[in-house]
Amino acid sequence: MQREVRKVQDLELRGKRVFVRVDFNVPLKQEGKNRIVTDSKRIEGALETIRHVIAAEGKCILASHLGRPQGKKDLRYSLEPVGAKLSELLQRDVILTDDCIGDGAKSLSQRMKNGDVLLLENLRFHEGEEENSPDFVAKLLELTDVYVNDAFGTMHRAHASTVGLPKLVSQRAAGLLVQKELKYLGTLRDAPGRPFALIMGGAKVSDKMGILEQFLPKVDK
């Protein structure tokens, strides 16, 4: 029996700090002195959830990883260009923190007004993110009243922001993008159109084995 997924639309967000785990792991390129986003599809995919939080008068705190900085602060993987692109798409200010945890981020989160958007610096600047460290989770919890997962591509990873944190937050839900992805997967699993061909891409085959095992018996080719 499929478990019912709580939706962000079901939660009261007004006045609350809404920690939204997004997937802003987007390609960048150097252009003069600046780094710019070359493909903003993943950022655009999160806009519906972000706008929902804003409209509901929540305080939107966005968290993502970018690249593989190996647990250290490396400005090549800063989310600054992502924040600039997001601000352009939303047509509103987006505040970028110097760090995703600590007194600075906590202070900014406490001073937010309803409808504000705060982008935390790269989660993977800390080893605790990928290690799902209890200490790192506790620091993320200081920024969180409500938890929303809108990063479908990272949901399989047992990291602090995807597993450790939501376990400690009673008010948690799936974002609008994740809801769509789950709906599409459910349709393919339970009532796929025929003929049904499965095409999968990407370099990380091991990440896809669970899905392959479920779908291979159902496909025509």
N, C-alpha and C positions, 0 to 999 in steps of 0.2 A: 504494500500500500504506500503510495507516494505521500510524503509529509508535506503539509501545507506550508508554503513559504510566506512569512510575514512581509508585507510590502511597506515601503516608506510612506505611501499614501495613508496607511493606517495609523501612523504615529502623530502625536502632538509635538510639533517642532518649535512653536513660538517661544522665543526667548532662550532656547537651548543651544548649546554648542554641539553641532552635528558633525561628527567625525566621519567623513566620506572617504573610504578607500577607493581611489580611482587608479586607472592604469594609464599614466602619462609617459610611458616608456617609448618615446617617439624619436625619430631620427633627427639629428642636428647637423648643421654645417657651419663652418667659419665663413663669415662675410665681413671683410675688413677687421675691425676690432671686436665685432659682435658675433655671437653664435645665434643662429636662427633655426626655427623649426621648419623642416622641409616637407613634412607630411603631418597634417593636424587632425587626421581622421579620428584618432583615439581621443583627442581632446574634445572634438565635436560630439563624439558619442556620449560623453559625460554631461553635456550641456543640459539635457532634459532634467536630469536629477538635480543638478546645481540650481537650475531655475526654479524647480519645485521647492527646494529648501528656502531659496530667497523669497518666493511668493508666500510661503508659509511662515515667514518672519523668523526663520531659524538663523543661527550664526554658522555659516558654512565653512568648515575646516577641512581642506583637501589634503590628502596624503598619498604619495606615490613613490615608487623607486624610478631610477633612470640609469640604465647601463649597469656596469659591474665595478663600482669603485673600491671593492675589496674592504669594506668596512672602515674606510678612511675618507676624510673630506678631500675631495678632488674637484676643483672648480670646472673641470671639463665636463663633469656630470651634474653641474648645478641645474636646478629647475628654474633659474631666472628667465631663460628664453621661453620656457613653457608658460610661466606667469605672464610674460608680455603678450604671447599669442592668446592666452585665455582672456586677458583683459580686453584685447581687441575684439574677440568673438562675443564677449558678454556686453561690451560697451559700458564697462564700469571698472572701478579700481579693484585690483587684486593685490593684497599685501603678501609679500614673500618674507618668511622668517629666515634668520641667519642659521638656525638649526631647527630640527624637527622636534627636539625635546629641550628641557631646561627652563631656567627662569625667564629667558626672553620670550620663548614661545608661549609659556604659561601666562605671562603678563599680557601679551598681545591678545590671547584668547579671552582673558577676563575683561579686557577693555572693548571687545567687539560690540557693535550695535546690531540689532536685528537686521538681517539682510546683508550684512558684511560678508566678504569672501576672503579667507586667509589660506594661503598655500604654504604648507610646511616644506622646508628644504628636504632634499633627497633622504628617504628613510635608510637607504643602504650606506649612508655615511657612517653608520654605526653597525658594528658586528651583531649587536643584539637583535636587529631586525630579522636577519636570516636564521639566527640561532634560536629565535623565539625566547629570548632571555626574559625571565620574570622581572628583572630590574628595568629593562627597556619597556616592557609592557606596562609596568607601573607608571613610568614617566609619560607614556602615551595616554594612559587613563586620566592623568591630571588635566588633559585637554578635552575630555570627552564626557558629554551628558547622554548623547544618543549616537549609536554606531550604525552606519549604512555601508554595505559592501556593493560597490558598483564596478568592480574590477574582475570581470568574469575570467580573464586570462590568467589571473594569479590565484584563483580560489583553491586550486589544488595544492598550493604550497603551504607548508606548516610554518609560516612566519609569524612574527609578533603582531603585525597589523592585520593579518587575515585569520589567525586562529587564536593567539593568546589574548588579544584585546577584546574581541567580541564575547569571549567566555565570561568576562567580568562586567559586561554591560547588559543590564536587564532590558533596556529599550534598544533593540537592534532589528534591522530589517534589510531586505534586498532593495537596491536602487532600481530605477526604471530600465536601465540598460541590461542589468543582470536578469531582470524579470523577462525581458524579451528573449534573451539568449536561452534561458531555461524553457521558455515556451516553445521555441524552435526545436530544441533538443528533444523535448517531450513529444512533439508531433512526429519527428523522425523516428523516435523509438517506438511509439505506440501505434501510429497510423501513417506510415510513409506512403507517398505516392509511388506508383509503379510505372515503368521500371525504376528501381532504386539503385543508383551508383554512388559509391563513397569515394571521394577524392580528398586526401589529406596532404597538407604541405607543412613545411617548417623543418628545422634542424633537430629539434628535441623529440626524437621518436619515443623515448622512454616516458615523456610526459603524456603521450597520447595512447599508451597501451590500454589503459582502463576503458577508454571510449571505443577503441578498436575491438576489444574483446566483447563489448556489448552489441556492437553494430554488425560485425562480420557475419553472424548467422542470419541477419535480416536482409542483407544486400543481395541484389541480383548480379552485380559485378563490381 
